[in-house]
Amino acid sequence: MLYLNEKDIKAIGINWNETIDAIKNTVKCISSKDYSQPIKPYLRYRDLKNRIIAMPAFVGGDINMAGIKWIASFPDNIEKGIPRSHSIVILNNSETGEPEAIINTSLISIIRTASVSGLVINHFQKVKELKNINIGIIGWGPIGQYHYDMCNKILGGNISNINLFDIRKIDKDSINEEYRDKTKVAENWEGAYLNADILITCTVSKGSYIDKQPKSNSLHLNVSLRDYKEDTFEYFKNSIMVDDWDEVCRENTDIELLHKNKGLQKYQTKSIIDIVENNCIKDYSRNAPILFNPMGMAVFDISLGTYYFKKALDNNYYQNLS
């Protein structure tokens, strides 16, 4: 059995085109029903804002791996100077159930999250054919920073400006020097939001705050899931997308609140299968802002874990565990 940690993953590196393709191939497995993914349970105790989530799944096709991600999210860790989340992925041989690898790092989860966003951006860009793109990122923790890198890598010269905002002061040295000349730090969330063609929320916000009209023909990647006030439903109601309705319509997400308080129903949304297999973005009104809400799917963690497992075998970046 192989053991990989964050150092190993960083040594292998990130090829965003390849990780996005891995997510795309997983969506095709979901579409063909060659997968299994129970609804993930949340373990809570004492301070109920903390949670540990079990995410088991099987992915077929060329991935052909089963496994589980066990991820803890403790928001107050930031005040203690330690990461908010910690996770481990265990991969099991799909034919025998034997453990193949343990991947001990939250980085896999971060790469998965940004790769799902990248897949949606690719489909959005193909339909909209945007040039001189303005990107806004709210939240400058690891997820925001990896989204920043992903956007620059896959959109490249099509990006005109990137506006960042975090309630904590952003150290300009944390901004990649290669992209610094087109990056600005906004004074408030509106500065990142109002002119964004692509807006990404990467916060741990305790309550919603976004209440302004979005730019027409824009894409909103609601990665942190709890940032949009219900009044914004009027702007997005005809163009809401999710990764999986049953997963995302719970745990006090924006989608669950829109379902309870605004009557949003599953049939009114499109799934990630619709995005990839049916190119549903082309069906929306040309000027409609789009809101994508990804709860995070275990199948994507297993597919990305398998991707790095195979890369590690090819490059001898691993440790053996007896």
C-alpha positions, -999 to +999 in steps of 0.1 A: +000+000+000+013+035-009+013+065+013+013+100-002+015+133+017+013+170+007+050+170-001+045+141-026+015+158-043+035+191-046+064+171-061+041+156-087+027+191-094-006+203-108-015+201-145-049+218-144-059+206-179-053+170-168-071+173-134-100+190-152-101+161-177-102+137-147-133+155-134-149+155-169-143+117-172-159+112-138-190+131-149-192+107-179-192+078-154-219+094-134-239+100-166-236+063-176-244+052-140-210+035-136-205+049-101-218+047-066-220+076-041-241+074-009-252+107+006-223+118+029-230+120+066-218+148+088-203+141+122-209+170+147-204+173+184-201+201+210-194+231+188-218+224+159-201+247+134-173+221+133-179+190+112-161+158+100-176+144+068-173+108+055-174+107+017-174+071+002-176+065-035-169+042-064-159+055-099-159+031-129-146+036-164-108+040-167-106+052-131-121+020-116-114+027-080-134+028-047-125+046-016-134+073+010-124+108+019-126+117+056-125+155+060-126+176+091-136+213+088-130+234+119-134+271+110-118+285+142-086+268+134-076+299+115-075+318+148-051+291+161-027+295+131-036+260+117-055+251+086-093+251+087-096+216+071-077+183+073-085+153+051-073+119+042-083+098+012-081+060+012-083+042-022-095+006-024-090-019-053-125-020-069-122-058-075-108-070-042-114-041-017-077-042-008-064-007+002-042+006-025-031+040-011-035+065+017-033+101+006-028+123+037-034+159+026-061+185+022-045+195-010-063+168-030-096+183-019-085+218-029-073+207-063-106+188-068-126+219-059-107+242-083-108+215-110-146+213-108-147+251-111-123+249-141-145+224-159-175+247-155-154+277-166-143+258-197-179+251-207-189+287-199-161+301-220-169+279-250-204+291-251-199+328-242-165+333-260-155+360-236-125+382-241-108+406-217-123+387-188-127+403-154-123+378-125-133+384-089-123+361-061-137+366-026-117+348+000-079+344-002-073+312+017-059+281+000-090+275-020-090+311-033-053+310-041-056+277-060-086+290-079-065+321-088-037+298-102-062+276-121-079+306-137-046+321-149-035+288-163-066+279-182-077+314-193-043+329-197-043+360-220-081+362-220-079+377-185-079+415-183-082+420-145-084+400-113-099+416-082-093+399-049-110+406-016-106+390+019-118+404+052-083+397+064-056+419+048-041+403+017-004+402+017+007+412-019+036+388-016+011+359-016+001+369-051+020+351-078+045+376-093+038+363-128+002+376-126+006+405-102+004+433-128-032+424-136-043+417-100-058+443-076-068+440-040-103+454-036-114+474-005-146+455-001-164+425-016-183+448-041-150+457-056-144+421-066-181+414-074-197+441-094-177+440-127-168+403-126-174+381-156-164+352-134-169+355-097-157+329-072-166+328-035-140+310-014-149+321+021-159+306+054-186+332+059-210+326+088-237+344+070-248+356+036-238+391+025-240+393-013-270+414-021-261+433-053-272+427-089-246+407-107-230+417-140-251+404-170-238+374-188-215+365-158-207+332-141-208+328-104-190+299-088-206+297-053-178+275-040-184+284-003-222+279-008-234+304+019-226+339+006-256+349-015-286+366+001-320+352-009-330+385-026-304+377-054-327+348-064-345+372-087-313+376-107-304+339-109-337+321-107-337+309-144-300+299-145-290+280-114-267+250-117-255+224-090-232+195-090-258+173-073-291+185-060-295+159-032-261+167-018-263+205-021-299+211-009-291+206+028-267+218+055-281+254+054-266+261+019-279+289-003-296+263-024-315+248+006-326+283+018-338+291-017-357+258-018-373+264+016-380+302+013-382+309-024-397+276-037-367+266-058-371+230-070-347+204-084-363+205-119-356+243-121-318+236-118-292+220-141-267+195-129-230+190-137-241+162-161-262+187-180-232+211-182-209+184-196-231+161-215-259+185-227-240+218-229-269+234-210-252+268-207-261+275-243-298+272-234-297+302-210-306+337-220-275+355-235-275+381-207-285+358-178-260+356-149-254+320-140-250+306-104-232+273-100-233+256-065-210+227-059-214+208-026-184+187-034-188+151-046-169+121-033-165+106-068-143+136-077-121+130-047-117+094-056-109+102-093-083+129-083-069+106-057-065+079-083-049+104-108-022+112-082-019+076-072-010+066-107+013+097-111+031+086-080+036+051-093+050+065-125+074+089-108+083+070-076+068+097-054+055+076-025+063+056+006+054+020+010+033+009+041+033-027+050 
